[in-house]
Amino acid sequence: MQETPFSLRVGHRLPYSMSDSNTTNFTNPSTFILLGIPGLQMAQVWISIPFCTMYAIAILGNFTILFIVKRETSLHEPMYYFLCMLAVTDLLLSTSTLPKMLSIFWFNSREIDFSACLTQMYFIHCFSVMESGIFVAMALDRYVAICDPLRHSTILTNPVVAKISLAVVLRGAMLVLPYPFLVRKWPYCRTNIIPRTYCEHIAVVKLACADIRISSYYGLFVAFFVTGLDVFFITVSYIQILRAIFSLSTKDTRLKTFGTCSSHLCSILIFYIPSLFSFLMHRFGQNLALHFHILIANMYLLVPPMLNPIIYGVRTKQIWNRLLRLFTHRGT
């Protein structure tokens, strides 16, 4: 990505008033400045309306999923345990970015403490890796349920589900752990201005006045290792699932069986496609406007947490029926 005028021209008037000493000669700044969406500062209040709406829907939807699964004992199955993990991850992922983002839009509160920036960076990437791992676990559940239904309850027992869940959490936590340690290691003598709405790993690393190839290479390794491996396992699972579905005798049975996977497939698509699009734009979209990059990156963090509970709530019969009963009971 081409360097922006926000990090190069000391004499250029920035939306945030800063002295030259803050942008040229310093090491290890105590704070960073998040510019928000450069080029759209005048529209940020209006942009905050759909962002805030998506966040509210994500909070309400994911808490509703957790409430229904907890209350309905018939939903205490591996598929819904993994769905609860997805809901918690979505809540944490959106909450790690939206409050600060809205404070920038509404109150022009752009400063963020150096340690807080590293913490936010860690949580964003950690929960993203976890979410990808949860989709793999859900694909495994669908594979066993369709390809070996008679042994589903004996293969995916509660202890096995707990071990899979722990592995997903530990993988995300450990793979992303080097990010903040490497970022803290670099000296910063150029600028402390981040033309983003949140502390994204590569955006912070680019501010360092040192050889950052270790951070860059490790970031690429995590991206390709996690995405590549997870997409591979999901693809293999669904190849086996489709083979099992097409071997069924009637069309109605095939459609009904495939319908049990539709929610999972929709969630996978809304998670990986924006992620891939954002990654490709970051690497090869140098001619695109900076605010377009930032908006797409924000959509990647906001859209899946908003849509996942809607997809599972509408397309999963058990959750939808329980939700209808809940509101019908309250209305009588």
N, C-alpha and C positions, 0 to 999 in steps of 0.2 A: 504494500500500500504506500502511496506517495505520502511524504511527510506533509503535514498540514501547516498553514500559516500560524495556527495557534501555538505551535511548539518551536517555530523558527524565528519569527520576527519579534525581537524584543521591543522595538519601537512601535509596533502595531498596537492599536487600542483594542484590548480584549473586553468582552462583556464583564469580566471580573477585574476590578481595579487591583493591580499588583505593582510592586516596585521592581526595578531591574534586578535587585539583589535576590529576589525570589525566583527569577527566571534564568539567571545566568550562572552565578558562582555560588553554589552551595553543595553540600554533600549530605546524604541521608536526610531528606526533608522530614519534618515532624508531621506535615500534612500534605495531602494532595488536593488538587482542585478539579472537581468533576464539572465539565462545561455543560453537560446535558446533551442537547442535540444542536451542534453548531450549524448555523445557517437558518435555524427554525426557532430561535429564541423567542420571537414575538408570538409564535403560535403554540408555545409549549403549554400554556394554560389550557388551550383547547385540546391539545394532544393528550393532556392528562385525563380528560373525561373518559375516552374509551379505555385508556390504561387502567384507570381506577375501577371502571365497570367490570373489566375482565378480572381484575384482582378480587373484587367482591364476589363475582360468580364463582371463581376458583375456591375462595374460602368457604362459601355457602355449600357449593357442590361437593367438595371433598369431605367436609365435616358431615354432610348428610350421608355420604357413602359409609363413613366410619360408624355413624350412629346406627344406620340400618343393619350393617353386618354384625355389630355388637348385640343389637336387640334380637335379631332373628337367628335362632339357633340352627335352623336348617341351612343357613349360609356359612356355617363354620366348617368350611372345606378349603383345600389348598388354593383353589382358584381365587376365592374371596379373601384369604389371608394375603396372597400376593397383591390383590387389588387394594387392600388396606395399606400395604407397604407403599404402593404407588401413590395413594392419596396423601399419605404422610410426607413422602418425598416431594410431591408437587406443592404441598403447603409450605414446606421449608424452602424449596427452591424459589417460589414466587415471593415469599416473605423476606428472603435474603436480599432482594433487589428493589421491590416496589416501594417500601416506605421511604428509602433514601431517594429514589427516583422522583417520587411525588413531592418530597421536601425541596428538591431542586426546582421543580416546575412551579410550585405554589409559593414557596418562601425564599427562593433564590439562595438556599442553603447548600452551597457547593463544596465547602471544605469537608474533608474526611480525614480522620487521623490515619497516620501511616499504618499502625497496627490494625486499625479497623478495616482499612483497605485490604490488607493481606488476609484478614479473617473473612471478609466478604468474598474475595477471590477464591479462597479455599472452599468455602461452602458452595459457591456456584458450581465450580467444576466437580467437587465431590458428589453433590446431589445429582448432577447430570450423569456422571459415571454410574451411580447407583441406579438411576432410572433405567439406563440401558441394560444393566444387569437384571433388573426386575422383569423387563420384557423377555429376556432369555428364560428366566424361571417360569414365566407364564407360558411361554412356548413349550417348555418341557411338560408342564401340566397338561396342556392341550394335546400334546403328542401321546402321553400315557393314557389320557382319557379316551382318545379316539382309536389309537392303534392297539391298546391293550386294556380295554375297559374293565375286564373282570379282575384285573390285578391292580387297578388304580388306587384303591384304598389301602392295599398292602404295600405298594411301592412308595407312594407319597404319604407316609404316616406323619403325624405331628412332629416327632423328633427329626425326621428327614427334612420337612419343611422348615423347621427352625434352623437346621444346619445350613440349608441353602440360603436362607435369609441372612444368616450371620456371614456367610461367605460373600454375599452381594455387598453387605455393608462394609466389611473389612477390605474388600477389593477397592471400593471407591475411596475409602479413607486412606489406605496405604499408597495407592497409585498417585493421588493428588498431593500427598504430604510433602514431597520435595518442592512443589511450586513456591509456597511462601518462604521456605528456607533459602532457595536459590535467589528469589527476588530480594530478600533482606540482605543477601550477601553483596549485591552489586552497589557500587557508588553511583550517586545521582548528582550530576553537575550541569545538566542542560535546562531542565524545566520540571516543575511539579504539576503541570497542567495535563489532565487526561481528557481528551475530547470524546468522552463517553458519558453514559448515565450511570455506569457502575464500574467497578474495578475488574476489568477483564485481564487475564494473564498476559497475553502478548502485548496489549496496549500499555501496561505498566512496565514490562520488561524493556520496551523500546525507548523508555525514558532514561535508561541507564547509559552512562558514558564508559562502557567497558565492553569486552567481547562477550556477547550474550548467546553465543552459539549453543552452549550447554542447555540453557533454558529453552531455546528455540527447538533444538533437536529433541529434548525430552518431551516438550509439548506435542510435537509431531508424533513421537513414539506413542504417547498415551492416546492421542486422537485415533491413530491408525490401529493400534493394538486393540483398544476397547471397541471402536466401531467395527473394525474388520472382523474381529473374533466373534463379537456378538451377532452381527448380521449373518456371518457364516453359520453359526449354530441355529439361529432362527430360520434361515433358509433351508438347512438340512431337515429341521423339524417339520417344516411345512411341506417339503417334498414328500416326506413319509406320510404326513397327514393327508395330503391330496391323493396319494396312491391308495390309502385306505378308504378314502371317501369314494373315489371312482370305482372301487371294487364292490361297493354296496349295490344291492339288487334294484331298488326303485329310485326314481328321480326325487320323490318327496323325502325319502330317507336321506339321500345325499344332500339335499338343500337344508334339511333340518340339522344335520350333523355339521355342515359347513357354517350354518348360522351361529353355532356355539363358538366359532373362531372369529366371527366378523368384528366384534368389539375390539378384540386384541389386535387384529390386522389394522383397523382404523387408527388405533392409538399408536401403533408402530409407525405408520405412515406420517402422522402429524408430528411425531417426535424426530424421526430421522431425516425427512425431506427438508424441513427448515434448517436443521443442523447442517446438512450437506450443502444446501444453498448458501448459508452464511459462511461456511468454510471456503467454498469455491470463490465467493465474492471477495473474501478477505485476501485470498492468495492471488487471484487473477483479475479482480474487478477494480484495477487501479484507476480506470477512467470514470467510474461511477462516483456520484456525489457522496461526500462523507456522511451526510444526514441519512442517505438511503441505506448505507451500511449499518448505521446505528439503529435505525428503525427495524430492519430485518433481524438484527441481533436481539433486540428487545422482544420482537414477536416470537422468536425461538424460546425465550424464557417465559413468556406469558400465555401463549396460545395453548400449548399442551396441558398445563395445569387447569386451564379453564374448560377445555373440551373433553378431557378424559372422564370426569364425572358425568358429563352430559351423555357421552357415548355409552358408557356402561349403564347409566341410569335408564336410558331410553331403550337400548338394544338388549339388555339383560332382563329377561322376563321376571326372574325372581325378585330382583331389586325394584323393578318398575311396579310389580304387583304390591310389594310391601310398602312402597312409597304412596301408592294410591290408597291403600288401606289406612295408612297413617293420616292422610289428609281427610279421607272420608270419615274416619272415626272422630277427628277433631271438629268436623263440620256438623256432626249430628248431636 
